[in-house]
Amino acid sequence: MMRRQQVLWACVFVALILAAASAAAEGGFRRYLRLSQDVKALKDRNKRLGDDNARLRREVEALRDDPRALERAAREELGLVRPGEIVFSLEGS
């Protein structure tokens, strides 16, 4: 019975040492935590990019189908004006 208890404590001691080594080693638990953080960051970035893609898709559809959207884009992005219009630039310096 005493021998069995000694073997059990030896196994517990070895398991604790292995757990500590895994937590301290670069390829162990620390790597797992770093990779988990990387995965979360990539999922967040993927979500933002998906949202941007959806917004851009809606904008493309509006430019294809809505003449007012096309005119607005031409005015805002290209600075186009109709003949006879006067443009006032109110940009701060």
C-alpha positions in Angstrom: 0.0 0.0 0.0 2.9 2.4 0.8 4.6 1.6 -2.5 1.3 2.4 -4.4 1.1 5.8 -2.6 4.7 6.7 -3.4 4.0 5.9 -7.1 0.9 8.0 -7.1 2.8 11.0 -5.6 5.6 10.5 -8.1 3.1 10.6 -10.9 1.5 13.8 -9.5 4.9 15.4 -9.1 5.9 14.5 -12.7 2.5 15.8 -14.0 3.0 19.1 -12.2 6.5 19.5 -13.6 5.2 18.7 -17.1 2.4 21.3 -16.7 4.8 23.9 -15.5 7.2 23.2 -18.4 4.3 23.4 -20.9 3.2 26.7 -19.5 6.7 28.2 -19.6 7.8 26.8 -23.0 7.4 28.9 -26.1 5.8 26.0 -28.0 3.4 25.2 -25.1 0.6 27.0 -23.4 2.0 30.5 -24.2 2.0 29.7 -27.9 -1.6 28.5 -27.6 -2.6 31.8 -25.9 -0.8 33.9 -28.5 -2.4 31.9 -31.4 -5.8 32.3 -29.7 -5.3 36.0 -29.6 -4.2 36.0 -33.3 -7.3 34.1 -34.3 -9.6 36.5 -32.4 -7.8 39.5 -34.1 -8.2 37.9 -37.5 -11.9 37.1 -36.9 -12.4 40.8 -36.0 -10.6 42.0 -39.1 -12.5 39.5 -41.2 -15.8 40.9 -39.8 -14.7 44.5 -40.5 -13.7 43.6 -44.1 -17.0 41.8 -44.6 -18.9 44.8 -43.5 -16.8 47.0 -45.8 -17.5 44.6 -48.7 -21.2 44.7 -48.1 -21.1 48.6 -48.0 -19.2 48.7 -51.2 -21.5 46.2 -52.8 -24.5 48.4 -51.9 -22.7 51.5 -53.3 -21.9 49.8 -56.6 -25.5 48.7 -56.9 -26.7 52.3 -56.2 -24.3 53.7 -58.8 -25.6 51.2 -61.4 -29.3 51.7 -60.7 -29.8 55.2 -59.3 -28.9 58.2 -61.4 -28.9 60.5 -58.4 -26.3 58.4 -56.7 -24.1 58.5 -59.8 -24.5 62.3 -59.9 -23.7 62.6 -56.2 -20.5 60.5 -56.7 -19.4 62.5 -59.7 -19.9 65.8 -57.8 -18.2 64.6 -54.6 -15.4 62.6 -55.9 -14.6 64.2 -59.2 -15.7 67.8 -58.4 -17.9 68.0 -61.4 -20.5 70.8 -61.7 -23.2 71.6 -64.1 -22.9 74.5 -66.5 -23.9 77.7 -64.8 -23.4 76.4 -61.3 -21.2 78.3 -58.8 -19.2 76.2 -56.3 -18.4 77.6 -52.9 -15.6 75.8 -51.1 -16.0 76.1 -47.3 -12.9 74.2 -46.2 -11.2 75.4 -43.1 -7.5 76.2 -43.1 
